[in-house]
Amino acid sequence: MKEYTIKDIAKIANVSPRTVSRVVNEEKKVKKETRDKILKIIKSTGYQVNLIARSLRKKTTGILMVFVEKNAANYIGNFHNVFIRFLDSEANRLGYKLIVSKSSASKVEENKYDGFYLLKNGFADGAIIFDTRETDRRIDYLVERDIPFVIVGRDNVYESTSFVNLDNIKAGYLGAEHLIERGNKSIRFFLGDENFTVNQDRAKGFIQAFNDYHIKSELRHIDYGIMNPGFAYEKMKNILEAEAPDALFVSGDQRAIGAYHAIQERGLKIPQDIAVLGIDNIPLSEYYYPALTTISQSVRKMAEGAIKILNQHLKNPESYTHQRIIFQPKLIIRNST
């Protein structure tokens, strides 16, 4: 298969190589009719732009890193997949490409396979960070090197960082309140890593709801370390061998399927014997049996907000000011509660 050059494209379009270059580099000094003609030829020939050469000319790469926490369970869950899909769609619309890189809040590796290596050496323009902790070396690294980034979560260490976040305290409160108002007293809350800020905030909201409704503290139980559906299944199985709670609140719809398995395996019914509530409103949750009541995070809006903030930082670094956008959770009531 012939490998086309910029000169080949120019010859076919009957224009100068400079005109083709302007179209490729998205410069505005080209008539719409000519631009459309060249783009059509580029598509039909399969011409590939030399990204490295273009980045050297423009001093940008158009590449954004997405850092997701690496853990023993499986560092990309269903929620991350959905969120990254929306991130990718909005990034592409604005002319960016995403690269997902596993990372750790405890240290920055900087080897040639790591996303921080690309950022440090100018092969990527900015970053988006998931799964933050109170002390997060990734944030320190980017702040120290003045690399543009936005957090999906929160940051209480630096005043100048930008983030988009769910009001996770309210999410924890909203879930507990819904279960309490349904007449449930004994409620367990399954959460992931205790060090993640998102889980700390959801636990605060959960506890506050119990206090506000004057439910005895011994009736609430918070179980950390529930990292995936398998962990949820084993934990729920062990709980049911002792005494079944009235309800289960699971931080993460994907993990709830493991609890469903354990409950139904025991011969118990949802919600008649145990009510189950999730967080995320992933597309699959509507098709659980029974359909899962859950808390929506407005993932699309959060993803679009994150890309918008990062794009503003990259396009106008001199006038950029940090932004912190908090999205409100929404209860989606289905059949599991």
N, C-alpha and C positions, 0 to 999 in steps of 0.2 A: 504494500500500500504506500503510495507516494506521500512523503512528508512535506507539506507545504510551508513555504517561508512567507515572510511579509511582502517580499517582492512578487511572489506568485499571486498573492491576493490582489496586490495593486494592479498587476497586469490584467487579471481577469476582470476587475472592476473598471479598468481604464482610468485609473487615478494614480497619483503619486504615492510612493511608500510612506511619505510623511502624512498624507491624509489617512491612510490605513492606521498608522501609529496613533494619530489623534483619536480615532474611533476606539481603538483598543484601550487607550489610556483615559477614555471617557472625557476628553476635552470637548468644549462646547463650540469650537470654531469650525463646525462642519454642518452643512445643510442637512435637514432631516431626511430628504430623499436620498442623498448620497450615503448618509449614515445607515439607513435601512438597507440599502443595496449591499453595502460592505458587510453588514452583520449577517445578511442572508447568505452571502458567499462564504463567510467564515464558518457558519453553521453547516452548510452543505459540503464543505471540503474537510471539516474536522480539524481545522487549523488550531494549534495549541499555542497559547500565549506563553512566552518565557517569563514566568513569574519572578524569577530571581533578577533578571535584567530589568524588569519593570520596577521592582521594589528598589533597586539601586538608583534608578532615575527619580522615582517619586519619594524616596526615603521612607516608604511604608510598604508593608507586605499585604495588607488586607486580611491578615490572619489573626484570629482571637483564640486564646487558650481558655479552655473550661476545665477547672480543677475540681475533681470530685474525690472525696475522702476514700482512701483505700482501707478496707477493714477485712477481717477474717471471714466475714459472712459472704460478701459479694458486693463489690464497691459500687455497682450501678443497679439500683432497684427500679421498679416500674415507675415510681414517681419521678426519679431522675430522667428516665427515658422520655416520659411525656414532656417534662420541663425542657429538656435539651432539644426536643423536636420543635417546640415553639421558639426557643432561642435561635435555632438554626434557620427557621423560616424567616424570622425578622432580620437576622444578621444577613442572610442572602439578599433580602429585599434592599438592604442598604449597601450591598457590595462587599460584604465580609464572608469569610469562610471560618468555620469552627474546627478546632482540634481538641478532643477530649483527652485529658491526662490524669492519671491517678496521682494522688498526692497525700501528704500527711501533715497534719497541723503541728506535729512535734518537731519536724525537721524538713529542710529543703535539700534535695539530693544533688541537683545540678549536674547529673551525668548526661551524656549525649542523647539518652532516650527520654529524658525528662522535660516537661514543658517549660520549666524555669530556665533551662539551658537555652531554649529557643528565644525566650524573652530577653535574657541577658545579652545574647549575641545578635539581637536585632532581627530575628527571623519571625517574630510575631509582634503585634502592636500593643496588645492589651490583654486583660484577663477577667474572667468571671470565676468567683470562688463559691463553692457550696460547702456545707457541713462545717461551719466555723465553731471554734471553741473559745473559751474565755482568753486563753493564751494561745495564739496562733502564729507560728513562725512564718507561714506563707504571707500573712498580712504584713508582718515586720519586714520581710524581704522586699516586697513590692513598694512599701512606703519608703524604705531606705534608698531604693534605687529610682524613685520617682517614676515608676511604671504605672500607667493608667489601669485601673481595675474597678470592678464593682462587686459587692458581696451579695449573695442570696442568703440572707440571714441577718445577723446584727454584729456590731463591733462597739464595745464599750471602752476600748483602750485609746483609740485615736479620735479626735474631734473632726478631722478633715476627710475621713473616708466616706464613700457613698455606698448605700445599700438599698435593696428592696426586701421587704420582709412581711410575713404574715404576722398579725397580732396574735402571737402564740399563747400569751397569757389568756387572752380572750377565748382562743380556741379550746384550751384546756377547761376553762370555766364553762363555756357553752356546752361542751360535751357532757360534763358532770351534771350541769343544771338540767339538761334534757332527760338524762337517765333518772335523776332524783325526782323530777316532776312526773315521771312515768310510774312513780311509786317504788323505785328501787332504793334500797338502803346500803346493802353490802356490794361495793363496786370495786373492781380491780382495774388498774390502769397499766397497760403494757407500753413501755417506752424503750427506745434504743439506748445508745451509749449515754451514760449519765453526764459525761463531760461536754456533750454538744449543747450549745446555747438554746437550740430549739426545744430540746427535751427538758431543760431546766425551766424554761418559761411555761411550757405546757403543764408541768407538774405544779408550778405556783398557782396557775389558774384553777387546776383541779382541786387543790387544797382549799383555795379561797371559797369555791362554791360550797364545799362541805361546811366550812365555817359559817358562811352566810345563811345556809339552810339549817344550821344547828344540828348537823348529823354527827354522831359520835366519831371521833377520830379513829377508833379501833375498827370501824366498818369500812374504812378506805385503805386500799393497799396499792402501793406503787411498785411495779416490778421493772427494773432496768435490765438492759442487756438482751432485750428481745430483738435480735438483729434481722431476722428473716422469718418466713413462714414455718420453717423447720423448728426454730427456737420457740415460736409461739405454740406450735403443736405440742412439743415436749413439756413446756411450762404449764399449759392448760391441762394436759393429761395428768400431770402430778397434782395440780390443784384439785381436780375433780376426784382424785382418790381420797382426799380428805373431806372437804365440804364445798359444795357448789356455791359461788356468789350469785347474787341476784342479777348482776350485769357485768359486762366486760367492755372496757373502753380501750381500743387499740390504736396506737399512734402509727398509722400507715395501713391503708386498705389492703395492700399486698400481704402483710403479715396476718391480717384477720382471717384469711383463708385457712391458715394453719390451726387457728382457734376453732373455726367452724368444724374442721375435720375431727378434732379432739372431742368437741361437744356432741356431735352427731354420732361419733363412734361409740360414745357412752350411752347412746339411746335417748339423749335429751333433745328437746326441741328449742329452736330459736324462733321467736322470742319468749314462748310460753314458759320455758324453764330458765333460760338465761338470755337476756337482751344483749345484743352486740352492736357496738358503734365504732366506726372507723374515722380516719382523717385522710384526706387527699382527694376523694371523689375521682379516682382513676376510672377510665371508661369501663373497665372490667367489673367494677363494684356493683353496677346496676344488674349484672347477670349472675351474681352469687344467688344461692338459694337458701333462705329467702334473700331478696335484694337488700343490700347493705345500706343502712342509714349511715351517713357520713358527713364530714365537714369539708366544704369546698375551700380551696386555697386561691381561687382565681389565677390559676397557673398561667394562662395565656397573657393576662394583663401584667403579671409579675415579670414574665419573660420579656415582653415588649418594653416594659419600663427599664429593665436592666440594660438591654441593648441600646435604648434611647440615651440613657445616662452615659454609657461608655462611648457611644458615638459622639456625643457633645464634647466629651473630654478630649477625644482624639482630633476632632475637627477644629475645636476652638480652645486649645489649652490655655491661652492667655486670659480669656474671659470666663473660663470654667469655674463654677463654684460647686462644692459637694452637695449632694442631694440624698435625702433619706425618706423613702416612701413606704408607708405602712398600709398594707391591705387588710381589709376586715374579713374574717371568716364567715361562712354562711352555712347554716345547718340544712342538709338535704335529708328529709325524712322519708324512709322507705319501710320495708316490712320487718327489719331485724330488731326493731325496738318497740 
